[in-house]
Structure formats: C-alpha cells, structure tokens
C-alpha cells in the first residue's frame, strides 16, 4: 500500500505502510512524457535506420555500417559538447576547413578516424573490413551528412524536421543510444532479432531496476555489477551513472577521472552474444565516461584515452541464446558480483535440447539449496530462457548479493503442475524480496511495443529464511475515458507483503492478489472448502471431460472411423445451450488421426469449449440429449452411465454459466486476465463444485426448473437467478456475493469492465460507499462504546479526486463539523506518492480520505476494505 498523508508540516509526510526493506516503489510512476526525450529517441531511431540503409547499397556490411554511423555520432558528440574547441584542426585533419568537414570526404574521414583511434584508443567501433576499401560515396552520403547536420539525403538548409540538425548531443542523454539498437537489429534481420529476443528496455525501467538494486547492497564500497544479457548497454550505462553518483554521495567529493575509469573498467561487466550490440554498448559507455569526467574540456584531449573494453568489461559469448550466458558458469565469474541486473531474453527456443542443457547446468545449484530429491526432479516449465537466467544469476552473484532482473510474468501465474513446481523451486531457492508485476502496463507507453506481461524481480542471493515474504506490487495506469495516459499509480490495496509459504501452499495466490482483493481470496477459500474440483467430482461419477476427435495428425497415421458414421457431427457448428442434432450434418470421415472411443459420444453429454471464451451471455457449456460426434474444439463428459445423469449434467451447466464460475476462473487461470480472454480445460476442471448429492430436494427441483428456462436462451433476469441459485448452493454471504459482482464489474479483461473501472463515479454510488464504510466501522467500534460517521465532501473540488470525511466520536455524540482541506498540498502529496488514496489526519476525531474518482475505488467491497484498513491502522482509533 502506498498512501500520502498531510499532518500540518511544511512538507507533506508520506504515510508508508510498506514493510521496511530494499524494495520500495520510487519514481517509476510516470509514463514517458510526450516531450523532448521521446521525440529525440524517435528521431534517432529513424535517422539511424535511414543512414545505415544508405550504406548497405554502397557495399558496406551492416556491422560496418553501424560502426560508421557510430563513429559519426561520436564525432558529432565531440563537436556539440565543445570538446574540440581550442584544438588545432591541422593536428586532426589538415585538409578540412572546419570540424564538420573532417568527415565529409573519404580522405578526411580516414584521417579523422585514425586520430580518434590514437586519441581515445579503446577499440572504439571496430571494422570487419578496412574503411579504406569503402566507396568515397559512403563517406559523403553517410558520415558526412551526420557531421554536417544534413538530412540522410544530404539536403540543405539544415533546419528541416526530422533531420540530424534536430539532434544536439550537448543535450541528448547518451543512454538513448542503447535504445536505438532494437530498431537496427529488427531492421537488419527480423528473424534473428526475434530469435535472440532483442527488444530495448526503456531507460526509466533500467534506471528503476538499477536504483533498487543499489539500494539493497548497503555498505559495499566498490560493488561489482554484471549484466548477463547486456545488449546495447542500457543497464550498464544506467549503472555506470548511478555508481558515480553513489561514490560522490559516499565521499562528499566529485569523483576524479581515476575513480570514474575504475568504475568503468573494474566494476562493470556485460555479456552478450551479439557483436553489433556490444559495439553500441562500447560507444554508449565511452560517451558516458566523457560526460561524467570532472573536467568539461580536458587538455590535452588524450587525457580521456580509454582502456579497451572488449574482453574486460564487455565479453562476447558464443553459442547463441541457448548457450551464451546460459552455458555453465566460468569459475572466474562464480560468486563474483554484488549485483546481477538486466533484461535477459524471453523468447522460447525451438529445441528441447537447449532446455535439457539448462536443467543439467542448474541441478548442482538446486541440490545445494533444496536437496537431492528436488534436484533430481528439477525442470524448467518451458523452453523460455528467462527463468534459466534467474538461476544462473544465483551462481554469478555473491552470497547475499542482489539479483534484479526483468522477466516475462508467465511464471507468476501458471497453474499447471510443471508451472507450479517451477515457481516453487525459484521461490525456495532464492530469497525474493520484491516483485513488480507489470502485466497491467503491457502494451502501453510505459514500455512501447511490448505486448507481453512482464515483471521486475528483486532477490537476495540466499535461501529464504523461515516465514520469508516479498512485496508484490501491481501498478495500474491512471487514465480517464478518452484521455491520454499520463500517470501511473499504486492501488492502495495492490502493494502487499506475501509470504512465500502462502504461494507454495496456494498456487493461485499471486493471481488472486493481482486480479482480486482480500475478500476475493476469502471467497475462493470458502469455495474450495465447500466443494470439490470439477474433475474430481466427475471422476467420482465414473466420467470425465474428454477431447473430441482429431482429423489431422502425424503423416500416415489414420484409424477407421466407421463406428461413428451413424452420428450427427458437431464439427463447424457453434454451441447452443442445447444441441439440436437435427440441424447437424451426418459424420462423414472414413478415417481419422484420433477417432477416440465411441463411449465419449454417448448422451446425455455436457460439452464445453477446449478454449472457453468467458462470456456471461454466450453458452459456456451445452447439453446434448442424443449421441453426437464432436471434434477437438470441444471437451465432453458423457453421463450415459451416471445415475441421475441428465439432471447432474444440467446442474453443472448452470454452475459453469454462473458469475461465480467466471469469478473463480479469473482467480485461478494462469492466462485469463493476463494475456488472453479464454480459459482452458485444466482450469475449468479445477473449479470447485458442490456435488449433486449434497443439494437439498428444493435445490434439485430449482436446478431443473432453471435448466429448462436456460434451454430457451439466456436473459439478464435468468442470469441473476442462476447466480443466486449457485451462490445459495455454496452458502455464500451477501458480502461475498457483493465481492463477486464488484470484481467482475471492474477486473475482467473485457472492454466493458475496463471502461467501468475507470469511469467517474455517480452520486448514489458514493452514497452507498459511505454508508457501507460507516456500517463496517460502527460494527467494530460499538463494542468499545464508540461511534463513527462517514460523509461525502463533494463540495471540495480537487480535480479527479473525491473526499470522504470520517469522524470517530463517543456513542451519543453529534457528528462533528466539516473540516477544511488545502487542495494544493493534497494534490502535491498524492502525486508525490503516486497514490490512489490520500489520508489527511485533521485531529483526534476527524480524518479526510481522498480517493481517485474512478469507480473501481468506490465499490462496496472497497468501502469494506477502507474500513478494515482504517481500523487496523488506528486511523479510526478503534
């Protein structure tokens, strides 16, 4: 929870009920502004693409084109930063009339390149072919245009939009150079770029990870840092800057050139499999070192001479993504780093052989931390390399060192046996201290062009202590309908400590914490205690959901389907609540790859989609009272040999069609509400149901009547009755029913729910919120002869905020008067803390609570949560 409070002091004091520890939520709260930084990056991307594209037709290989453009950018940097002022141009290039002309011809450029190599050394942007062999036109049309601030087409005058003249390196953060590499890589070889998972990490995310990681290492004076998938160096640049700033703060003196170079040469290490990426990483680090140099214009300029970074700071790895950094750890790098930070590849590798090598290389670590049995059973859940990088980081990092990595978020929510075990292995191997779940931020300007859910993982490199817990943060974008996104906020209930034991014992915990509230978790706990998983119940009846026939499979393998020729065929048809076999064509295949056993097609049947789209009005399950052939799109359970089979199938259809079922899927499924709007058989089978035999006679009769009505189609009234019936069967309280409604209204991954969650509230909704909160407070305070009043303060105009006044008094006292609020300081505190709730303690009796005017914060469930929070914090003086 992150809130802000105002207590009358000059500076708003944040009230922080996050646990003390290395992971707190700092300034990763603003989406990248639509200002200078983003526009400069866009220009650099486009200009880089166009300049490199010009070099290729002139016979320059892509890596050398990158080196050419990089050297031109470095030269432009020296000019724009004024580093060449006062130097004798004849010492660099006697045939040039000005600094820009030093790259305008082949002769001039070769002389200037030689001077750069002699002055700065370091192996800066090497060539695979000799530049003397390049066409003169390459220098005129590529490097010369950059030096002269012309367009890539060589057009003058210079002040044209989107040309090099708009890129002044006196003002451009050099870290942006790291971000342009993704565009270059995908433009040159899209297939390879995807295979190597080349996607740039925005600087604000890299800097956030770096700041958190450095904050966790305490008093380590000279920390060593590794980025095992360095790419073009965005994390190394961010860490370089942060380490210099840390040294300045630690000593109270601006770091000398010697200290800056020590940090660069001895404290930073980067691995990567792509040589072109390392070329740009070199350039970015060189430019950063110049920026951080204590002298703005050192003389002689050779004082800026670099040691070569290749083989010392930047280490190329062979073997591609499948090996590279994921090969067995070299002894010189084992337990060598205080921090392992970065964004390793996420893209799955096609061969299972790669995964076997990762597993084999990881087992010794698992054996050391979890024992022989766990090591023998250890496996990765898939062929994605991000989790193997996390385990390898446990070998690179020193004992107790910090691991801070960006990964795909899939491992947080998976519910298959393999996914659950992999998550448990990770959480029990290393002491996770914080996870920022970026699932709600995917496909936004927080990380442009990234559609996958991602997370930021923070851990101490040690086995977790007893009762270990981590902070689980789920930021949401604060946006209004038809408005540009501008700010990110932490929901005051979406930053909570989670014990590792809870995640291990209840695999759905992280999903429920992401999409639900504590009340939703309570609902799920009760469902599981009162029902049994659907698959278990079907097993007890002697049936189970079976997938339908498959037409296509391995070449040459076909079996006779003659036993199905008498059946109507559901292939190509959509499900209705009741299948009318008279409308279906006869089954016509002679052979199938997998015809399945004939018993699975016997009526009565309960049919569900193999990939169920969770729509409350459309059929999620169908009944069929005659034998029917169904294809692989469907799973069917035959009740032909089940006593009361038709009645039980009809009852289960009602359960599957209910809002309770939908809510349970949202809490349980590893992908529903994450990346997809469908759920699969495994989750459907895990949903608890109350067995038919435990229903009362009245409930059985009511089930049959509702089923008959459903045969005619779904209506809003019928859905309400089905929901009421299923909730009655589970003995849910009114509060639990209310929770289900509120969650489905605001947390489903549908357009309607997303719109509902962020719309402004209506006065009756706010009145209901205040009433529910007041009743919850009074129900607790009554025992201590206290009372509470909760009133709306809609007369306070605070932009997109609404205010509630909460007063605690003795029983029998009158409601206190309305208290004043400083709107300016309120808004400042809210924005500083990126809060969705602001608490202002006015005096012993009165408290003001501000909530964003978004419906998701004003439901009845949220009112109960606010009351519970105030009581537990003592705000209500319980």
N, C-alpha and C positions, 0 to 999 in steps of 0.2 A: 504494500500500500504506500502510495506517496501522496502526501497532502501538504498544504501550506497553512500556517496559522499566523494571525496578527495579534500581538499582545500589547500594543501600545508603544513598543520601542520604535526608535527611528528607522531601524532596518527590519523588515519582516523576518521573523524567525521561523524557519520551516519546522513543522512537527513531523518527525520521521519515525514511523513505527516499523521500518525495515530493521532487521537484525544488524548489529554491527558486524562488519566483515569486509572482505576485499571487493565484493561486488555490489556496488551501488549504481544507480542509474544517473549518469551525468548529463551530458549535453547532446546525446543522440536523439534530439527531440524535434528538431526542425527538418522538414523535408528540404532538399537542396533548393535554394532560392532561385527564382527566375531572373537572376541578375547577372552580374559580371562573371562569376565563376562558371556557371553553366554555359553562358554564351561563349566564353573563351574556350571551354572544352569542346563545344560543338564546332567552333572554327578550326581548332587544332585537328580534330578528327577529320574534317572534310579536307583541309589543306594537306594533311599528311597523306590521305588517300590519293588525292589528285597528283601530288608531287611524285609519289612512288610510282603511280600509274604511268606518269610521263617517262620515267626512267626505264621501265621494262621494255617498251618497243625499241628503245635505243640500245638494247643488247646488254643491259645490266641485270644481273640476277637479283631476285627480291632481297636476300640478306644484304647484298652490297648496296642496293637502293636504300635500304633502311640506314646503313652506315653513312651513305652520302647525305641523306636528309638530316640525320642526327648530327653530323659534323656542321652542317649549315646552321642548324638550330643552336648548336654550341657557340658558333661564331656570332650569331645574332645576339645571344645572351651576353657575350663579352662586350659587344657594342652597346647594347641597351643598358647594361649595368655600369657603363662608363669605365670598365676595367682597362680599356685600351688608350684612354686619354693620357697624353703625355709621353706615349711611346713613339719611337721613330719608325714610321711606316716602312722606311727603307730596310730596316732590320727584319721586317716580316716579308714584304713583297715589294721590291723596288719598282716594279712595273705597274703598280696600282696607284691611281690618283687619289683614292680615298679608301676608307676601311671597307666600304661596301664592295668596291671593285676588286678586293682581294680574292673574291670567289667568282668573278664574272666571266673569266676565261679559263681554259684548261691550264694554261701556263701559270696564271696567277693562283689558281686553286691548288695546284700541286705544290707550289712554293709555300702557300699558307698551311696546307696540311702538314708539310714537313716541319714548319715552325711550331704548329700545335703539338706534334708528337715530341719535338725536342723540349718544348716549354713545360708541357703538362705530363708527358710520359703516360704511364698507367695503362697502355694498351687500349686507348680510347677508340671505340668503334672500329675494330679492325676490318680489313677487306679480305675476301677469299681470292679475288683477282686483283692484279695491280691496277690502281687508278690510272696509271699512265697508258693503259690499254683501252680506257673508255673513250668513246667518241667525244670530240670537243662540244658537240651539241648538248651532251649530258650536263656539262658544267654551265652552259649558257641558260638552259631551259629549266634546270632543277635547282642546283645550289645557288646559282647567280640570282634567280628570282627571289629566293628566300633572303639572300643577303641584301638585295636592293629593295625589299619590301614590295615587290611587284606581285601581281596575281600569278598563280601557277601557269597561266597562259602568257605571261610576260607583258601584260597590258599596263600602260601608264596613262594618266596620272595615277597616283598611288591610293587616293582616298576612295576606293571602291568598297562596297560592302563585301564581307566575307573574303577578304584577301589578307596577305601577310602583314599589311600595314596596320591591321587592327590587332596584331599580336605583339605587344611590347613586353619583352622579358624583364624589364625593370619592375613590372607589376604582376606578372603571371607566376603563380606558385609552381615551382618546378615539379612538384608531385603530380601535376596534371599529365606530365609526360608518360607516367606509368599507365594512366588510364587509356591512352590512345592505342596501346598495343593490341587490345582486343579487336578494335576495328581493323587494324593492319592484318592481324592473323586470320580473321574471318574473311577478309577480302582476298587474301592470297591463297588460302587453302581451307575452305569452309569445313570440308570433311575432317581434315587433320585437326583443325581448331576445336571441333566438337568432340573428337575422339580424345583430345588432350584436355578437354574441359577448360578451354581458355575463355574466361569471362572476367572482365575487370571488376575489381572491388572498389566501390566509391571511397574517396578519401575520408569522408566523415565516418564511414563504418570502420575503416582501417584505424583511424585515429582513436575512435572509441575503444576498440579492442586493445590497442597499444596502451592507452591511458589506464584501463582497468588492469591490464597485466602488470604494468609498472607499479601500480598502487598496491599490488599483492606481494611484492618481494621484499618489502621492509627495508632493512638496513644494509642490504647487499650494495657495496660501494661501487664495484665495477662489474655489473651483470653482463653475462654473455647471452646473446639472443640468436635464435635460429628461426628462419622462415623456410620450411622444407619444400615449399612449392612457390618460390619467390616471384615467378613470372617477371613482370617488368619493374618490380621493386616497390610497389605502393606501400607495403607494410614496412620494408626496410627503410624507406625514406621517412615514414612517419615515426618509426622507432629511433632513427638517427636524430631527428629533431628533438624528440622527447628526451632522449638520453643527454643531449647537450643542455637542454633546459633543466633537467634534473641535476646535472653537475653544477650548473650555475646556482641553482637554489641551495644545493647541499653545501657549497663552499662560500657562497656570497660573492663570488668573483666571476666575471665573464670568462668562459673557458678560453684558454690560449689555443693557438693553432696546433700545438703539440697535443693538447688534450682532444681537440676535435678530430685530429687524424688518428689518435689512439682509439677513439670510439669507433671510427670508420673501419680501421684496419684490424682491430683486436676484439671488438665486442659484437660485431655484426657478422652473421653467416647466412648465406642463402643458397639453397639447392634449386636446380631446375633442369628439365630435360630438353628445353628449347633454347638453342643458342641465340636466336633472334631476340627472345625475351631478355636474356642476360645482357645483350648489347644495350637495350634501352635502360635496364636496371643500372648498368655502369654509368651511363650518361646522367640519369637522374641522381645518382649518388654523388657524382663529381660536381654537378651543379649545386646540389645541396651543401656540399662541403665548402664551396666558394661562398654561398650565401651565409653560411654560419661562421665564416672566417672573421676573426676580430678586427681585421683591417679592411676597410671598404675598398681601398685601392693599394694593395701592397706593391712595393718596389724593392728589388726587381720582381717582375711577374713570376719568375721561376720559383719564388717562394711558395707558390701554390702548386708546385710539382707534386704529383701523386705517385704513390706506390701502385703497382699493378694489382687490380682487384681479382682478376681471374686466378683461380687456384688457391686463393687465400680468403677472400670474402665471398666471392661468387663462384660456386662449384658446379660445373655441368655434370649431370647424371645421365648415364646411358641405360638403355633397356626400356625406354618408353614409360607410359603411365603404369603398366603392370609391374615393372620393377622400379627403375629410377630410385626415388627416395624410399620406396617400399621394399627394396632389397634388404637383406639382413644388415643390421646396423654395424658400421665400421667401429672398431674399438676406440679410435681416436675421438669419435663423436658420442660414445656411450656415456650417459650421465654427465655431459659436458656443458649443458646450457641451463641458465637460470630461468629462461623464458623460451617457450616454443609457441610461436604465433603465426597466423596466416590463414589462408583460404585454400585448402587443398582441393583437388579435383573431386567433382561429384559424379561425373558421367560413368555409367556402368560399362564394364569391359566385356566383350563378347565371349571370351573363352573362360570356361570354368577352371582351366589350368592355372590362370592367374590367381584366382581365389585360393586354390589349394596351396600355392606358394605363400600367400599372405598368412593363411592359417598356420602353416608349418613354421613360418618365421616368428609367429606370435605366441606359440604354445609355451615356450620356456618362461616368458613373462607371466602368462596366466598361471602356470604351475607354481611359480614363485609366490604369487599373490593369492591364488584361490585354491591351490592344491592339485594333486594328481588327477582326481576324478573330474574336476571341472576342466582341466587342461585337455584330458582325453576327449571329452565331449565338445570342446570348444569349436565353434564355427562362426563364420560371418553370415548374416542373413541373406546376402545377395552379392552381386559382383561389382558393387559400387565401392570406390576406393576411399571415401571419406572416413569411414569408421576404422579401416586399417591404419590410416594416418594418425588417428587419435591414439591407437595402441602403440604405434611406433613412437609417438611423442613421449609416451611413458618411458621409453628407453633412452631417448635423446636428453630428456630433462633430468636435472639433478634431483636427488631425493628431496621432496618438499618444494621443488621448483614449480613454476606456474605454466599451465597449458591454457592457451586462449586461441581457439580455432573456430572458423566458420564452417558449418556443415549443413547438409540437407537436413530438413526437420523430420524426414520419414522415420528415423529411428526413435523419435519421441513417442510416436502414437501407434506403431504397428501392434497388432493383436494376435498374429499367428504365433504358433508355438516357437518357431525359429526366431521371429522378431522379438518376442518377449524375452527369450533366453539371451539374445544378443544385447538387449538393453540392460538386463540384469548383470550380465558379465561386465559391461562397461561401468555401470554404477557401483559395482562391488570391487572393481579393480583399481579405480582411481577416485580420489575424493573430489567429486563435483561440488563446486561452491556456488555456481550460478548458471542459469540458462536463460537467455533472452530468446523467446520464441517469436521469430519474425514472420510467422505464417500469415498473419493479418496484414502484413506490409508488402507481401509479394505483389508484383505487377503494379507497383506504384513508383512515384518519383524518389522514394527512399532508396530504391535500388532499381533504376530504369532497366527495362528489358529482361528482368529476372522474374519468371513466372512460377518458379518452383518455390515451395515453402522452405525457409532457411532458419537456422538458429545460430546463436553465438554461445559457445560452450566455454566455461571457465572452470578450471580444476587445479587442485594442488596435487603434485605428483607423489601420492602416498595412498595406501589403502585407507578407506574411510573409517573414522573412529566409530565407536558404538553410538547409536542414535544420531548419526550424521544426517544433516539436512542441507538443502540448497535452496537458493532463492529462484523462484520461477516467475519470470516477468513476461507479460503478454501485452505489448503496446498496441494501441489502436490509433488509426489516423482520425483526427478530429475534423470532420468535414460536414458541411451542410448541403442539402439538396441544391443542385445547380450552382455550386460554388467550387472554386479551385481549392484543392487540398493545400493547406498551409502549415499545419501544426500537428505534432504527434503528442498524444497524452497517455499517461498510465492510468487505467481504470483503478480506482482505489481498492477494488477487490481483486485485482489481477496482478498483484505483486506479492506473492505469499511464499512462506517457507514450506517446503515439502520434505518430509523425512524419506530417506532412501528406502527404508523398510516399507513405507506405505506403497511406493511404486512397485516394489518387488511383490508384495502381497496382493495388491490390487492393480493389475496391469493397466487398467483403464484410467488410473488416477490423473495422469497428465492431460489426457483428452478431456476428461470431465472438468479439470481446472481451467482448461483453455476455453471450452465452449459453454461451461456452466458456472454455477455458484455453489457455495456450501450446501444450499438447500437442494440443488440437483443431485449432489453426491448422496445426500440423505435419502432422496427418492430411490436412487439406484441401489443403495444398500438394502432398503426395505423390499424392493422388488426381488432382489437375489435371495433374501431370507424367506420370502413367502412363496416363491415359485421355483421352478427348475428350468434349466436351459431347454429350449425347444428340441434340440437334437436328443437330449437325454429323455425327454418325455416321449418322443416318437419311438426311440429305442425300446422304451418300456411297453409300448403298444405293439411292438413287432414290426414296425415300418420305419422308413427314413426317407429324407429327400434325396432323390436320385436324378442325376443329369440325364437329359434326353439323348436321342440317337445322334450320331455324328456321321455326316456324309463323307467328308474328306479327311484323309489322314496320311499315313506313310504310304508311299507309292507301292502298288502291287498287293496291298493287304486289304482284302474285302471278304465279308461274310454274307451269307444268304440272309435276306430279309423277308423271305416268303411267308413267315409266320405272322407278319404284320399287314399283309395285303387286305385283310378284311376290315382294317381300322380306318376311321377318318383321320386326316393328317392336319395337325395344327401349324405346320411349317408355313411361315409367311403371314400368319394371322396375328392380330393383336389380342391381348387378353381382355375379356369382359368379366364381370363379376361371376357370371355363369356361362360356361362354354356351350354354345348351341352347335352340336356336332352336325346338325342337318345343313349348316351353312359351310361345312368344310369339304374339301375335295378328298377322294379316297387316296390312301397311301399308295405310291406307285414305284418306289425303288425296288429293284431286284436284289441289289447288294449294297451294303453299307460298310464303312470302316468299323463303326461300332454300333451295331443294331440294339444293343442292350437286351436284358432278359425280358421276356414277354410279360412277366408279372408286374413290372413297374408301370404298365399302361392300363391296369385294371381299375375300373371305377368302384366306388367313388374316389375321386382324386382331388388333392389340394395342390395347385400349381402356383409357383412363384417364378419371377424372372431370375435368371442366373446373375444378372446385374440389375438390381431393382432400383428404379428411379423413385425417389421418395416424394410422392405427390399425394396430398391428402384426398383429392377428389378422384384420381385415376385408380384403377384396380391394382393393388399391390399383390393380391392373391386371387386366384379364380377357383371355382368349384366346377367339377365336371362329373356328371352322374351317369355317363356312359363311357365305355372304354375308348381311349383316344391315343394316337401316336403323337408324341411331342418331341421337338428337336432340341438341340443343345442350348438354345436360348433359354430354356426353362429347366427348373428342377421340380420334380413331382413326388408326392408321397401318396402311395396307394393305401386306402383304408378298406380294401375288399375283405380282408380277413380280420378286421378290427371290430370288436363288439361296439355297438353304437357308432360305427364308423361315419355315417353321413352327418350325424349330429356333432361329433367331435371335429370333423373337418370344417363344418360350418362355423363352429365356435372359434377355431383357430383362425379362420378367415377374418372374423370380427376383431380378434386381438391384433392381427397383422395390419388391419386397416385403421386401427385406433391411433390417436395422437400419442398415447403412452408408448406404443411401439416405435413411433417416429422419434420420440424423445430419447428412448433407450438406444436406438441406432446412433443418434447424434453423440451420445456419451461414450459409446463403445467402439464404433467403427474407426479404424486407423486412417481412412481416407475421406469419409463423408464429412464435409465441413472443413476439409483441409485442401484437397486438390479437386475432388470430384463430388458430384451430386448423386452418385449411385452407391449402393452397398452390395456386398457380395454374400454368397451362401454362408460362409463361415460366420459372419456377424449375425445374419438372420438366425442361424441355428443357436447362437449364444444368448439370444434374448430370453429372459425368464417368462414362463407361462405357468399359470395355476392349473393343475390337471383337472380334466373334466370331472373326475370322480369326487373332487373336493368342493364342487359347486353345490349350492342348495337346489332343491327342486324348483323353487321360484326362479333362481338364476338360470337354470337349464331351460325352463319354459321361456323366459325372456330372451335368451340367446336364440332360440328357434324362431321367435317372432321377429327379432331384429334381422336375422338372416333372410327370412322371406321378404322383408322390405328391401334389403340390400340387393336382392335379385333384380329388382326393378330400376336400380340405379342409386347413386349417392346424392343426397341433398344435404344442405347445411344443418337442418334440423336432425336428420338421421345421424350425421357425424357427431353431433352433440350427444345424442342418446347412446351411441356406441361408446363414446369416450366415458360417459357417466357409468355405463354398464361395466366396462373393463376396469375403471378405477374402483368401482364397488367390489368387484371380484378380488382386487388386490388390497382392499380395505385402506385406501389412501385417504389421508385427511384433507380437509379443504385447503389447508396451506400447501400441501404437496400438489394438489390439483392446480392450484393457482400458480405454483412454480413452473409446472409443465407448460401451462399456457403462456406465461411470460417468456420463458426461454425459447419456445418455438416461434413466438411472435418476433423476437429480436435477434436470435442467434443462429437461425438456419442459414445455409449458404444460398439462399434464394434472393432474387431481386426484391421481392415484396418485403422479406424480413430485413434486408439491408436498408431499404428505404424507411421501414417502420422504426428501425433502431435509431436513426439519426434525425428523424423529423422533430420539429419543435413540439412541445407538449401543449395540451389543451387544459383549460382551467379545471374541468371536472377531474381530469387525471391527476393534477397536482393536489386537488382537494382530497382525493382518495389516498394519495401518497401520505399526506399529512395526517389523515385520520388513522391509517394503519400504523404509521410510526408512533403516533400518540398512544394508541391502544397497546402496542407492544411495550412501550416504556412503562405505562401505568401498570401493566400486569406484573412487572417485576418490582417496581417501586412501592406498590401497595403494601407489600409485606413489611417495609420499613416506615410505613405511615407517611410516605411522600407521594407527591403527585407530579404530573408533567403536562405541559401544554405545548402543542406544536401548531404553529400558524404559518401561513404563506406571507411573504413580504413582497408581493408582486409590484408594489409601488416603487421598489428600488430598481432603477434602470441600470443594469450592468451588462450591456452588450448581450452576449449569448449565455448569460448566467441567470439562474433563478435562486432566490434566497428563501430559506426556511428559518424561522426563529424557534428555538427550543428552550423552554423555561422549566426549571425544577423548583418546586415550592413544597411547603408543608401541606398536608391534606387540609382542605378548608380554606386555604389562601386564595386570593383572587389572582387572575392572570396578570403578570407584570406588563408594564407599558412597552410599546415598541422601542427598540434601541437603535441608535444611529450607526451608520457604516460609512467609511471612507471609500468610495468606489475606486479611486485611483490606486490606493495601496492594495486593495483587494485584487484588482486585475494584475498588478505587478507581482503579487505573491503567487497567484495562480499560474501565470506564465513562467515565472522563475522555476517553479517546481514541476511544470508540465502536468499539473494536477487536473483531475476531473471532479475533485471535491476540495473545498477550502473551508476550514473551520476557524471561526473567529470567536474566541472566548472573551466576552464583554465584561462579565463579572461573575460572582459565585453562582448566580441564579440563571443568567441568560447566555445562550450560545447561538451564534449565527452559523448556519451551514449553507454554503453555496454549492450548487450542483450545475453542471453544464445543462443547458436546455436541450437535451437530447432524450427522446422517450426511453431509451434503454436504461437511463439512470433514474427513472421516475415510476417504474412499475411497483406493484405491491410487494413483490419479492425484494426489490431494492429498498423499500421502506423498512421491511423487517431486518434486512442486513444493516441498514444505517442504525436502527435502534440497538441491535446487538453490538455493533461497533462502539457506539457511544457509551453503552453500559460497561463494556469490557475495558474501555479506555478511561472510564471515570468521568467522561465529559458530562454525564447526567448525574454525577455524584451519587451513584447507587449505593 
